[in-house]
Amino acid sequence: MATERFVLLVFLCYLSSRFTDAYDPVDPLGNITINWDFTSMDTTQYTVMVSIHNYQLYRHIERPGWRLGWAWSGHEIIWDVRGAETTELGNCSGVHFDPGHPPHCCEKRPVVVDLPPGAPYDRQVRNCCRGGVLSSLTQNNSTATAAFQMSVGNFEREGGNPDGHPVKPTNFSLGVPGYTCSNATQVPATRSKVDERRHVQVLLTWQIICSYSQFRDGPSPSCCVSLSSFYNSTIVGCPQCSCGCPRSPSAPQCFSDGEQSKLQALPDADGNPPTPVIRCTEHMCPIRVHWHVKQNYREYWRVKASITNYDVVSNYSDWNLVVRHPNLGNITQLFSFNYQPLIQYDAINDTAMFWGIVNYNAMLLRDGNVQTEMILKKDPSDFTFSGGWAFPRRVYFNGHQCAMPSPDQYPSLPNAAPDVRVSALQRWLITASCLLLLSMFHHVM
């Protein structure tokens, strides 16, 4: 009986992990939503506007971009696509078509990719043609949406009813590591505003929700954090083997000094960016974030944060950094970075997002770094340098959580240094003790 209970417990834990591994405490409502809006439909063909909305606060889609795929339920044919294209034509030998107007795709499982910038104007639609890149909502909500228009023929209707809706496709995928997508569901038809007094509505809307899980993205982190401070000469490096041990199968390809001339950074056959090649380090991460507690003032304290790219073949465009620390709500001055607080839980403001300035440091160059300094106002009831309080709780780079050193390794105050923090209870006890001593002194006199 005990064995059966143990097996049941393990099974329940597994099921719960399947439903919770996509939960993000920093952005609990974040997702990528795909809408299929039917703009016209007749007995043989329908036209849909497919839009991809990135509703994530800090996680964006980088190159090579999204690759939207699905499986048709029948023998559907894509006759035309604008704002995107399918990667394969497929076998169209059994399809009858007018000369000069061939099908665009006859694949059972089509994969659609965005057109690159500069696509011909007559092939564009609104919000298309960014090479599959989607910004996060915080960085640039105007480029957090992509869209394309598609004409589909030879479709089947639900239940064989000639007046029914088309049968929904299945097995949707975004083509980006870490994301899984739901099945298509019918939702209220999309309404859009034409002018101050008029709205228009599409015929029908299907919706697909895609969520991210770092566990699904990869077995190990892709960034790490190192720490230092003005009050301790020790520099706490990234945890050893944070992103894989050197020369191990799970680690990125790396090189030592003197081997850089042997590297060949070439895109693959599909034009995707080259495979990361990094400098061999103990942590083996392409990205290292360093947090340095630089200076202490009477009412303020100063931090320097730097991001180093150990990848010698790839740049990071439109990078972002998310940091959790209880004092980030009191940033009074920031240099060289953009900044936006991510407030999620009522009055709690302990998470901030940083990103580069356009035409200055929005691109983190290969084998390069970017850095900033920030001045934060102290909260007398909470501030201290002891116990590692001055260091971040969590750090994310480009949406990936970074490996942190163990708290017992954080730079500590010198043994002779007193704790800077004096709690309200301690102040009350000191005041009461002083009053008691004064009262005793008065009675003696």
N, C-alpha and C positions, 0 to 999 in steps of 0.2 A: 504493500500500500504506500509506504514511504517513497519507494522508487517511482511509482506512478505519479505521486504528487510532485516530485522533483522534475520529472519529464514534463508535466503539465505546466509547471512554473517556467521552465526554460522556454517552452513553446509560446506562452503568453508574453514573455519578455521579448522574444523574437518578433512577434506580431506587433507589439507596441513600438519597437524600434523601427519597423517598416513604416509606421505612420508618423513618427516623430522626427526621423532623421532629417527631414527637409525644413523643420522649424528653425527660424533664425530669431533669437531674442533681440537682436539689434534692429531687425526689420521684419517683424512677425507677419505683416500683411503683404510683403513683397512677392510678386510673381510676374510671369510674362503671360499676357492674355492675347489669344489669337481669335479674331472675329471673322467669320465668313458672312458677309452681307450680300444677300441676293438682290441685285438691282433690276434684273429682268429674267423672265422665264416663259418658255413656250413648250410645245409638245416634244420638241426635239433637242432643245439646247437651253442652257441658262448661263447667265453672266454673274460672277461674284467679285466683290472687292474684298480681298483678304488683307487684313491689317494686323500687325504685330506690335503690341504695346508693352514696353518695358516699365512695369510699375514697381521696380525695385529702387530703393533710395540710393544705394551706393554700388550696386553690382551692375556692370555693363557687359556688352558683348563686343569682344575685340575681333580683329582679323584672325582667321579668314572669314568670320561672320557666320550668321545663321544659315542653316540648310534645312528648310522645312520639308518634311517628308510625311507620307501617309500611304495607306493601302485602299484602293478603290473596292467597293463592295461588288461591282459588276464589271462591265467592259467599257467603262467610261473612256472618252477620248478628249484630250485638251486640244482645242482647235487654235487657240490664240492666247498669248500672255503678254501683258504690257507692264513694265516696271520691274520685271524679273525674267527668268528663263529656267527651263528644266535642264538638268545635266545630261539627260539622255533622250534620244528620240524614241527608242524602242522599235518593236516590230509592227510596222503599219501596213504590211503586205495585204491584209484582208480588209482594209478600209477603203471605201469608195469616196473619192473627193474630186472636186473640179480641178482641172489643170491650172497650175499656178497658185493654188490655195491648199497646200498640203497640211496635214495635222502638225501641231507643235510637239505633241508627245502622245505615244500609245502605251506607255509603261503601266504595268499593274501597280507598281510602287514608285510613283514619280518623286523626284527630289527637286525642289525649286530653290534657286539661289538669287540673291539680289544682283541687279546690274551695277557695274562700277560707275563712279562719277564720270561725267562726260558722255554718258550714253546718248544716242540720237534722240532728238527732242520728240519725234513722233512715236518713240517706244517708251516714253516716260509717263508716270502718273505722279500725283502728289505724294510726297514722303518716300519716294523710291530712290534708288541709285546712289547708295552710300557704301557699296561693297559689303553689305551684310552687317555693318557696324551699328550698334544701338547704344546711345548714351544712357547713363543713369538719370533718374528723375532730378536728383540734386544738381548734377553737373550741368546738364542742358536738357530741359524737358522738351524743347522744340525738336531735338533729334533723337528722342527716345521712342519714336514710332516709325515703322516701315510699312510699306503697302505695295500691293500689286493687283492687277485686274486679270481675270481669267475667264475664258469662255469654254464651257464643257458640254459635250454632246454624248449621245448614246447612253444616257443615264436611265436608271430604273427608279420607279416610284415605290414608296412604302406600301406593302400589302398588295401590290399590283393594281392599286386604285389609280385610274387615269388622272384624277384630280388631287392625288396625294402629293406629299412633299418628296423630294429626291431622297434616296437612301443615303445615310451618312457614311462617309469614309471612316476607317478605323486606324489604329496603330500610328497615331501621330508622333512625330519626333522633331525636335528643334535642331538636331545635328550639332549641338554644343555640349561638350563634356559636363556632366553633373546635373543635367536637366532631364526630367521625365514629364510626359504630358498626359493629360486625361483624355478620355473619349470626348467626341463632340456632343454637346447638348444644346437643345433649342432654348433660347432665351428671348425675352421681349425684343421685338425688332428695333434696330438702331434708329434713333431720331437725330437729325442734325439741323442746325439753325441756318436758314438762308439769309434772313435779315431780321430786323427788330421785331417783326410781327409774324413771320412765317417759319414753320418747321416742315421738313420732309421726312418721310419714313420709308425704309427699305421694305421689300416683300417679306423677308424672312432672315433670321440671324442664327447662326450656329456659333458656339463659343467653346474654345479649348483653353485649359489652364495648364501652364508649365511651371514647375517648381524646381528649385535648385537644392542640391545636397552636396556638401563638400566630401562626404563619405563616398558618394557615387563618382565624384569628380576624379579622385585619385587616392591611392593608399597612403600617401605621405604629403606633408605640407609643401608649399612652394616658396615660402619665405620664413624668415626667422628674425628674432629681436635680440639685440645686445644692449647692455646698460652700463652707465658710468655716472659719476657725480663729482662735484668739486670737493666734497668732504671725505672722499676715500680714493686713494690712488689705484684701487683695483678696478680693472675693466672686466665686466662679466660678459663673456662672449656668448654667441649663440650655442644652444645645446649641441653637443657632438652628434653627428649623423641626423640632424634635424630633418633634412630632405633626402636622406639616404647616405649610406657610407661610401667613401671613395671606391671607385671601381666595382661597386656592387651592381647587380642587374637593375635594381629599382632606381638607381641614381642617374641624373643626367650625365651626358658625356662631358668629360672635363679634360683639361690640359694643364700641365705644369709649366713653369718658366722655361722659355726656350723652345716650346712646342707650338707656339701660336702660328708660325709660318706654315705649318702643316695643315691648318684648318681650311676647309672649303665651305663657305656659307652660301649655299645655293637653294633656291626654292625647289619643291618637289614637282612632279609632272603636272599636278593640278594648279600650280602657282601658289601653293600655300607657303607661309613663312618657313624658313629653315628650322630644323630641329635645334633646340637650345644647346649651346656648348658653353660651359661655364669654367671659370678658374677653379682648380682643385682646392678645396678648403675642408676644414674639419666638419663644417655644417652642410656643405654641398647644396646650398640653396641659391637659386638665381638672384634672389632679392634679400638684402639684409637691411633692416630698419634699426638705427641706433638712436637711443633716447639718452640724452646727457643732461643731468640736472646741473646747470651752469653757474647760477649765482643766487644769492639770498639777499633780499633787501628787507627793510623794516616792515612794509606792508605788501610787498610783492615778491615773486620769485621768478626765475628765468630758466627756460628749457631750450635746448637745441636739439632738433630732430633732423636726421639725415637718412636718405634712402640711397643705397648703393646697388647698382646693377652689375652683377658678376657675369651676366651673359654677354659674350663677346661678339655675337652675331645678330642679336635682336634688340630693337628699341621697344619701349613701352610708350605708346601714344595715349594721351588722355588718361593717364594713370590716376589713381586716387588712393588715399590712406585714411583708414578709419581707426580711431583710438578711443578706448574707454578709460576714463579717469574721473574721480569725483570732483576735481577742481576745474574741469574744462568749461564749465558754465561761467567761469570768471576770467576768461581770456580778455585782456584789455588791449593788447597790441600784438600783431602778427606780421612777420616780414616774409616776403617772397612767395607766399602760398595764398590761394583762396581758402576760405573757411566757411563752414555752415554747421551749426549744431543740429544733431539728430535727436529731437525730443520725442520720446515715445510713451512715457509713463507719467502723466500728470506733471508734477513740478520737478521731476527728476530730469536733470540735464547733465548727464555724465558721458555723453558720446558725441564726438565731433568728427566731421569729415573734412579732409584737406585735399586739394588738388592744385595742379600747376596753373600758371598764368599763360594765356595764349601768346604765342610769339616770344616767350621768354623761357619757361621751363615746363610747358605742358607735355613735352616729350622727354622721357628719361632715356638718354642715349645709351647705347651698348657700351659696357665697360665704363660707365659714368656714374654720376650721382647728382642728386638735388638735395637742398637743405633749407631749413627755416629756423627761426628763433621766435619764441613766443614769451610774452610777459603775462603772468597770471596774478590776480589779486588774491591774497590769503583770506581764508575764512577762519577767524580766530577760534571758533568752536571746533574746528575739524583739522586744521593744518598741522602737519608734523613732518619731520624728516626721518623719523625713526620707523622701524618695522617695514621698510620698503614702501611707505605710503606714497612717496613722490614718483613712483614708477607706474606705468600703465597696467591696467588689469587685462586688457585684450588689445590686440593689434591686428588689423586686416589690411592687406594690400591687394588692390584690384578684386575685392570680394573674397579673397582667400584668407582664412585665419592663419596667423603666423605662429610658429613654435616659440614659446617663451621660456626663459631660464626658470629653474625652480626657485620659489620665493626664498628658500633658505640660502640661496647664493647671491641675493641682491646686495649691492654695496651697503654697508652698515655704517652707522655713526661711530666715530672713535669712542673708546671705552669711557673717556673722561667727559664726553659731551653729554649734557642733559637733554632730555626730550623737549623739543620746542613747544609741544602741545600742552596746554593746561586746560583740562576739561571744566565744565561748569560746576560739577560736584567738587573738584579739587579747589576751585576758587571759593566756593561756599564754605568748605572746611577751613581754609586758610583764614577767611574773614571771621568765622565763628571763633577760631582759636585766638585770633588777635583781640576780639571783643572780650573773650573770657580772661585773657591775661590782663587786659586793661581793667576789668572789673576786680580781679584779684588784687592788682596793684593799688586800686582805689581804696579797697577795704583795709589793706595793710597800712596805708597812709592815715 
